[in-house]
């Protein structure tokens, strides 16, 4: 498969590494080939605009641009029958924008997938399999925390420090992960409990919760103020609990499954440790290629759910804690 990488900022070089020899074109309006460590000496053609790329030269695009130009780029690519893996989040103020993209993909048979690479974290897949196996029994509560220390970097970026801030950035990962583990979460109601602007113009700490009847209680916290990057997950259930500490890209990542002892007592536990290293980019790209081999696959329905949920949570945050200036 021949791929074009559209946008060569933070994620573009990672996608290029995962694609390897599949990469046949790069599109970016400002990147300097000679100054960029991933392009110096490379013979991959560099274009300033997607319109300059001969469309017969590639089969799929990895879209790594800021949020605003994504819908127009995807409409062009999908309408031409090009498969697309687009960086998260795929959001729009109006649902019809995403619905139009979904229809474009279906009409041409193009694959359209939004990149949520954390689905390919080994422990995220273990949690998925454990929950779906029923070994935990009824899930009582689930808490996720995702934090990094990028508040200053975000503040210094005109396009990143805007809108709801960390909510669509890290919150989209947490909501997608929750729905990956518990598909029924698509029918739950979520509430913004905390939204703070500690150092940034946009929100740099947000806590979201869901605690309706006949569902687990859920708390999702996202922060740009965790000076050591960290991820934690705690799931407590009828027959035991399961826990994740850290992501592979930050160091050793641990998965712990504890089996409940009745009536009470210290539970036996199984611990799996993954060494440092990020396998998600290669795994996600391989998954994308398999989908392209089959053809006609779109996950935009999930994007629509995320879009509506994030939009509602952002409006709640603005109403309770103030809209952006």
C-alpha positions in Angstrom: 0.0 0.0 0.0 1.3 3.5 -0.9 0.5 6.2 1.6 0.8 10.0 1.7 1.4 11.7 5.1 -0.6 14.9 5.3 0.8 17.1 8.0 4.3 16.6 9.4 4.3 18.2 12.8 4.3 16.1 16.0 2.5 12.9 14.8 3.6 12.9 11.1 7.2 11.6 11.8 5.8 8.8 14.0 3.4 7.8 11.2 6.2 7.9 8.7 8.3 5.6 10.8 5.4 3.1 11.2 4.6 3.2 7.4 8.3 2.6 6.4 8.6 2.0 2.7 4.9 2.5 2.2 5.4 6.3 2.5 5.5 7.8 -1.0 4.6 11.4 -0.3 4.6 14.0 2.5 2.4 17.1 2.5 3.1 20.1 4.7 3.0 23.8 4.0 6.0 24.8 6.2 8.3 21.9 7.0 11.9 22.4 6.0 13.3 19.2 4.5 17.0 20.1 5.2 16.4 21.1 8.8 14.0 18.3 9.8 15.9 15.2 11.2 13.4 12.8 9.7 13.6 14.3 6.2 17.2 15.3 5.7 18.6 12.9 3.1 15.1 11.4 2.4 14.0 11.0 -1.2 10.3 11.0 -0.3 8.7 13.8 -2.3 7.6 16.8 -0.2 4.6 18.8 -1.3 3.2 22.1 0.1 -0.5 21.3 -0.6 -2.6 18.2 -1.1 -3.7 19.5 -4.5 -0.1 19.2 -5.8 0.1 15.4 -5.2 -0.8 13.2 -8.1 -3.6 11.2 -6.8 -2.7 8.1 -8.8 0.6 8.0 -6.8 -1.0 6.9 -3.5 -3.7 4.6 -2.1 -4.2 6.0 1.4 -3.5 9.0 3.5 -2.4 9.4 7.1 -3.8 12.8 8.1 -1.9 14.5 10.9 -3.1 18.1 10.7 -4.7 20.4 13.2 -8.4 19.9 13.7 -9.8 22.7 11.6 -8.7 21.6 8.1 -9.5 17.9 8.7 -13.1 17.8 7.3 -12.2 19.5 4.0 -9.1 17.3 3.5 -11.1 14.1 4.3 -13.9 15.1 2.0 -11.4 15.4 -0.8 -9.6 12.2 0.0 -12.6 10.0 0.7 -14.4 11.4 -2.3 -11.5 10.2 -4.4 -11.7 6.8 -2.9 -8.5 7.1 -0.8 -8.4 5.3 2.5 -7.8 7.5 5.5 -6.3 7.2 8.9 -6.8 10.5 10.6 -5.4 11.7 13.9 -7.9 12.1 16.8 -10.1 13.8 17.5 -12.3 14.1 14.4 -14.6 16.8 15.6 -16.9 19.4 14.2 -19.4 21.9 15.6 -22.2 20.4 13.5 -22.9 16.6 13.1 -23.7 16.9 9.4 -20.0 17.6 8.7 -19.1 14.1 10.0 -22.2 12.5 8.5 -21.2 13.9 5.1 -17.8 12.3 5.5 -19.3 9.0 6.4 -21.5 9.1 3.3 -18.4 9.9 1.1 -16.6 6.9 2.5 -19.5 4.6 2.0 -20.1 5.8 -1.6 -16.5 5.2 -2.7 -15.8 2.1 -0.5 -12.9 4.0 1.2 -11.8 3.0 4.7 -12.0 5.9 7.2 -10.5 5.3 10.7 -9.7 7.8 13.4 -6.5 7.0 15.2 -6.9 6.1 18.8 -3.6 4.3 19.2 -4.1 3.6 22.9 -6.5 0.8 21.9 -3.4 -1.0 20.9 -1.6 -0.7 24.3 -1.1 -4.3 25.4 -2.8 -3.7 28.8 -5.7 -1.9 27.2 -6.4 -5.0 25.2 -6.0 -7.1 28.3 -8.5 -5.0 30.1 -10.9 -5.3 27.1 -10.6 -9.1 27.0 -10.9 -9.4 30.8 -14.0 -7.3 31.0 -15.6 -9.0 28.0 -14.8 -12.5 29.4 -17.1 -11.9 32.3 -14.4 -13.0 34.8 -14.8 -9.7 36.8 -18.6 -10.1 37.0 -20.7 -7.0 37.3 -18.6 -3.8 37.1 -19.2 -1.5 40.0 -16.9 1.4 39.3 -14.2 2.6 36.8 -11.8 5.4 37.2 -9.2 6.6 34.7 -6.6 9.3 35.0 -4.5 10.6 32.1 -2.0 13.3 32.7 1.0 14.9 31.2 3.1 18.0 31.9 2.5 19.9 28.6 0.7 22.9 30.0 3.4 25.4 29.1 3.9 23.9 25.6 0.1 24.2 25.0 0.0 27.7 26.3 2.8 28.7 23.9 0.9 27.3 20.9 -1.8 29.6 19.4 -3.9 26.8 17.9 -3.6 24.3 20.8 -4.5 26.6 23.7 -8.0 27.3 22.7 -11.6 26.0 23.1 -12.0 23.3 25.7 -8.3 22.5 25.9 -7.5 19.2 27.5 -11.1 18.0 27.2 -11.0 17.1 23.5 -7.2 16.4 23.6 -6.9 13.8 26.3 -10.7 13.4 27.0 -11.3 12.0 23.6 -8.8 9.2 24.4 -10.5 8.4 27.7 -14.0 8.3 26.3 -12.9 6.2 23.3 -11.2 3.8 25.7 -14.2 3.6 27.9 -16.4 2.7 24.9 -13.8 0.2 23.6 -14.1 -1.6 26.9 -17.8 -1.1 27.5 -19.7 -0.4 24.3 -22.8 0.3 26.3 -21.2 3.5 27.4 -22.5 5.0 24.2 -25.9 5.2 25.8 -24.7 6.8 29.1 -25.0 10.5 30.2 -21.8 12.3 31.1 -21.3 15.4 33.3 -18.5 17.8 33.6 -17.7 18.0 37.4 -14.5 20.0 37.3 -12.9 22.3 34.6 -10.0 24.5 35.6 -7.7 26.9 33.9 -4.7 26.8 36.2 -2.0 27.9 33.8 -3.6 28.1 30.4 -6.3 30.1 28.6 -8.1 26.9 27.9 -9.0 24.1 30.4 -5.9 22.3 31.6 -7.7 20.0 34.1 -11.1 18.4 33.6 -13.0 15.7 35.5 -15.9 14.0 33.8 -18.3 11.6 35.5 -21.2 9.3 34.7 -23.3 7.6 37.4 -26.7 6.7 36.0 -28.8 3.8 37.2 -27.9 0.3 36.1 -24.4 1.2 35.1 -20.9 1.4 36.7 -20.0 4.7 38.3 -17.4 6.3 36.1 -14.8 9.1 36.7 -12.4 10.3 34.0 -9.8 12.9 34.8 -7.5 14.5 32.3 -4.7 17.0 33.1 -1.8 18.9 31.5 -0.4 19.5 35.0 1.0 16.0 35.8 4.7 16.9 35.7 5.6 13.2 35.3 3.4 11.7 32.6 1.1 9.1 34.0 -1.9 7.0 33.3 -3.9 5.0 35.9 -7.0 2.9 35.6 -8.9 1.1 38.5 -11.8 -1.2 37.8 -13.7 -2.6 40.8 -16.2 -5.4 40.2 -18.2 -8.2 41.7 -15.5 -10.8 41.4 -12.4 -8.8 41.7 -10.6 -5.8 40.3 -8.2 -4.8 37.5 -5.6 -2.0 37.4 -3.3 -0.4 34.9 -0.4 1.8 35.8 1.4 3.8 33.1 1.7 3.5 29.4 4.4 1.7 27.6 5.8 4.8 26.0 6.6 6.3 29.4 8.3 3.2 31.0 7.3 -0.1 32.4 3.5 -0.5 32.3 1.8 -2.8 34.8 -1.5 -4.7 34.6 -2.8 -6.2 37.8 -5.8 -8.6 38.1 -7.0 -9.3 41.6 -9.5 -12.1 42.4 -11.9 -11.4 45.2 -11.8 -13.6 48.4 -15.1 -14.2 50.2 -16.2 -13.1 52.7 -13.0 -11.0 52.9 -9.3 -11.3 52.7 -6.2 -10.4 50.7 -6.9 -11.3 47.1 -4.5 -13.3 45.0 -3.2 -11.3 42.1 -1.8 -11.8 38.6 0.7 -9.1 37.5 1.9 -8.5 33.9 4.6 -6.0 33.2 5.3 -4.6 29.7 8.7 -3.1 29.2 9.2 0.4 28.0 8.6 1.0 24.3 5.6 2.1 22.3 4.2 -0.7 20.1 0.9 1.1 19.4 2.0 3.0 16.2 3.1 -0.1 14.3 0.1 -2.1 15.6 -2.4 0.5 14.6 -0.9 0.9 11.2 -0.9 -2.8 10.6 -4.6 -2.9 11.7 -5.3 0.0 9.2 -3.6 -1.9 6.4 -5.7 -5.0 7.1 -8.9 -2.9 6.9 -7.8 -1.4 3.6 -7.2 -4.9 2.2 -10.9 -5.7 3.0 -12.2 -2.3 2.1 -15.4 -0.3 2.9 -15.0 0.3 6.6 -15.8 3.4 8.5 -15.8 4.2 12.2 -17.3 7.7 11.9 -20.3 6.6 14.0 -17.9 6.4 16.9 -16.6 9.9 16.0 -20.2 11.2 16.0 -20.7 9.8 19.5 -17.5 11.3 20.7 -18.2 14.6 18.9 -21.6 14.9 20.5 -20.4 13.9 24.0 -17.3 16.2 23.9 -19.4 19.1 22.6 -22.0 18.6 25.4 -19.3 18.4 28.0 -17.6 21.5 26.7 -20.8 23.5 26.8 -21.4 22.3 30.4 -17.9 23.4 31.3 -18.4 26.8 29.7 -21.7 27.3 31.5 -20.3 26.3 34.9 -16.7 27.5 34.7 -16.8 30.3 32.1 -16.4 30.3 28.3 -13.0 31.0 26.7 -12.2 34.6 26.2 
